[in-house]
Amino acid sequence: MNPTPRSARVISETADLGIGLLIAESEDGTYQPVGAVMTIREAREIAASDMRRRMFRLDQGSDPMCPARYLVWAQGDGGEYATVAEIESN
């Protein structure tokens, strides 16, 4: 996860995000929604599973997008969605 700016709130791994969004993003900025998540910890688990699925599809001859990172978006107090965590793909 990237360092959090001082002005941003720190969100723990198990904090309830309400309806968080897990997004896969490639090096060139292409992105694909992966799914809804309730916590950053759940997002890490789903990101790992998604990457395994993508690697399996690649081994089978398909051409899936290869994420450079996964982003977790959550709704802030003002109603806007913002990135609250970045998960590096392994």
C-alpha positions in Angstrom: 0.0 0.0 0.0 1.3 3.5 -0.7 1.9 6.0 2.1 -1.2 8.0 3.0 -1.0 11.8 2.9 -1.3 13.4 6.3 -4.6 15.1 5.3 -6.2 11.7 4.4 -7.8 9.4 6.9 -6.1 6.2 7.7 -8.4 3.2 7.1 -7.6 -0.1 8.8 -7.6 -3.4 7.0 -10.8 -4.4 8.7 -12.8 -1.1 8.7 -16.2 -1.4 7.1 -16.1 0.4 3.8 -19.8 0.1 3.2 -19.7 -0.8 -0.5 -16.1 -0.6 -1.5 -15.0 -1.2 -5.1 -12.0 -3.4 -6.1 -10.5 -2.2 -9.4 -7.7 -3.9 -11.5 -5.5 -1.3 -13.2 -2.8 -2.1 -15.8 0.5 -0.2 -16.4 -1.1 1.8 -19.2 -4.0 3.0 -17.1 -6.6 0.5 -18.4 -8.9 -0.6 -15.6 -11.5 -3.2 -15.0 -13.9 -3.5 -12.0 -13.4 -6.7 -10.2 -16.1 -6.6 -7.5 -17.6 -5.1 -4.4 -15.7 -5.4 -1.1 -16.5 -4.6 2.5 -12.9 -4.3 3.9 -9.4 -3.8 2.6 -8.5 -7.3 3.9 -11.3 -8.8 1.8 -10.0 -6.8 -1.2 -6.6 -8.3 -0.8 -8.1 -11.8 -0.8 -10.2 -11.2 -3.9 -7.3 -9.5 -5.7 -5.1 -12.6 -5.1 -7.9 -14.8 -6.4 -8.5 -12.6 -9.4 -4.8 -12.6 -10.3 -4.7 -16.5 -10.0 -7.7 -16.6 -12.3 -6.1 -14.3 -14.8 -2.8 -16.3 -14.8 -4.8 -19.5 -15.4 -6.6 -17.9 -18.3 -3.2 -16.7 -19.7 -1.8 -20.3 -19.4 -4.9 -21.5 -21.3 -4.1 -19.2 -24.2 -6.4 -16.4 -23.4 -5.3 -12.8 -23.3 -6.5 -11.3 -20.0 -5.5 -7.8 -18.9 -2.5 -8.1 -16.5 -3.0 -5.7 -13.6 0.0 -3.8 -12.3 -2.0 -3.0 -9.2 -5.5 -3.2 -7.6 -7.2 -0.1 -6.2 -9.8 -0.1 -3.5 -12.3 2.7 -3.8 -14.7 3.7 -1.0 -17.2 6.4 -0.6 -16.1 9.4 1.5 -18.1 11.5 3.9 -19.0 13.9 1.0 -20.4 11.1 -1.1 -17.5 10.9 -3.6 -15.5 7.8 -4.2 -11.7 7.9 -3.7 -8.9 5.4 -3.5 -8.4 4.2 0.0 -5.8 1.4 -0.7 -3.5 0.2 -3.4 -2.6 -3.5 -3.6 0.4 -4.5 -5.7 -0.2 -7.5 -8.0 2.2 -10.4 -7.3 
